[in-house]
Amino acid sequence: NDQTFTPRLNVHWLASPLLTIKGATGTNSQQPSPNVLGSPPFGNNALTAQRSWESALGFEYKLTDFLDIDMQGFHKRLWDIPTATAGLFPAVPYLNTGTGTITGLEVLLRHKLANNFFGWISYTLQHARRVDRPGAKEKPFAFDQTHIFTILGSYKLPYNMEFGMRWRYVTG
């Protein structure tokens, strides 16, 4: 639908040979999904892109030549989220009236490719809330995932083959 400008800034500072401090901030946008676009009474073809301001601050620490830990906190503020309008038969079924916030922490223990093995263990704790229209109550996002725990590993086999597995546990 519309064009958006999404500037971002990423900074990495090598504090020591083992420690990197990192930060990022900037905007992002996402076009409305096709199911809310279209002409009334089924959609609104005048919807604009959902916007957000995202920031993260964290560090990477090298434990060994092949093992490191990466931890970062993040915050995301969203606006212009397409939301359903109130009423049984509204003239326009969707408007860009929603706002939201997502805040969390992510920890990643990563084994870089060595001796034919690559893998990681990660945990994310996040809190995602939204308000559909001014004056409405705050509520969780429909797909809020408070806890995300992932274990992933792969092993390179002979003849250019690879075997890998992933296990993931999510709440929300």
Salt bridges, closest charged atoms under 4 A:
GLU54 OE2 - LYS76 NZ 3.52
GLU60 OE2 - LYS22 NZ 3.10
ASP65 OD1 - LYS62 NZ 3.90
ASP68 OD1 - ARG110 NH2 3.15
ASP68 OD2 - LYS112 NZ 3.39
ASP70 OD2 - LYS22 NZ 2.67
ASP132 OD1 - ARG130 NE 2.71
ASP132 OD2 - LYS139 NZ 2.81
ASP144 OD2 - ARG129 NH1 3.18
